[in-house]
Each structure stands twice: as C-alpha cells, then as structure tokens.
Amino acid sequence: MKQVDYNYSFLQAPITENVYFRIPSGFQEVGKFLKLEKSLYELRQSPRNVFEHIKANLLKNGIHPIICRSMSLISHKVVCLL
C-alpha cells in the first residue's frame, strides 16, 4: 500500500475554460488582461480540472474507473482512490 500527495497539483492541471484576470498594479502594462493556461487554487473549477487531468493520465496507463464509483480507478495491479 502506498499513499501519494502531489504538491502543487492544482497548479499543474490545464484549464479548459477561458479565464482572464487583470494584470496586478505595479506592472508596466496596466489595464491589460492575462489568460490562464493552468488552474489556480482560487478557482471553483480547479478541483474538477485536477481530477480530469489525473484521470486522463491514469487512463493512458491502463487504469480504468470503477463503474459504481467514478473517483476510484483500478487495473490488474493498482487500485487508485482519488
């Protein structure tokens, strides 16, 4: 049995929606906006983005979801509970 905790997992998941934020004051280009490419802790959709990112990578490696529990994935050697 092994437990893994991924640091900065919320910052690694790509974001699927278009999310823009204003450049903070103190930068040279005031009044412009930036588009996010990765999730942030503050966003409501971040947990979903992280789960979908992890699930997609596990599916590529042959680990499939259990039908009755969507956050549990299994292969012939691995059981993954998210």
VENHULIN-V791733 format. One record per backbone hydrogen bond with DSSP energy under -1.0 kcal/mol. NH is the residue of the N-H (numbers start at 1). CO is the residue of the C=O. E is the energy in kcal/mol with one decimal. If there is no record, write none. Layout:
nh=NH co=CO e=E
nh=NH co=CO e=E
This chain:
nh=9 co=6 e=-1.0
nh=15 co=37 e=-1.7
nh=21 co=34 e=-2.1
nh=23 co=32 e=-2.4
nh=27 co=24 e=-1.2
nh=30 co=28 e=-1.3
nh=32 co=29 e=-1.1
nh=34 co=21 e=-2.8
nh=36 co=19 e=-2.9
nh=39 co=13 e=-2.5
nh=49 co=45 e=-2.4
nh=50 co=46 e=-2.6
nh=51 co=47 e=-2.3
nh=52 co=48 e=-2.6
nh=53 co=49 e=-2.1
nh=54 co=50 e=-2.6
nh=55 co=51 e=-2.9
nh=56 co=52 e=-2.3
nh=57 co=53 e=-1.8
nh=58 co=54 e=-2.3
nh=59 co=55 e=-2.6
nh=60 co=56 e=-1.6
nh=62 co=59 e=-1.5
nh=63 co=58 e=-2.3
nh=64 co=74 e=-2.4
nh=66 co=72 e=-2.8
nh=72 co=69 e=-1.6
nh=73 co=80 e=-3.2
nh=74 co=64 e=-3.3
nh=75 co=78 e=-2.7
nh=80 co=73 e=-3.5
nh=82 co=71 e=-2.8
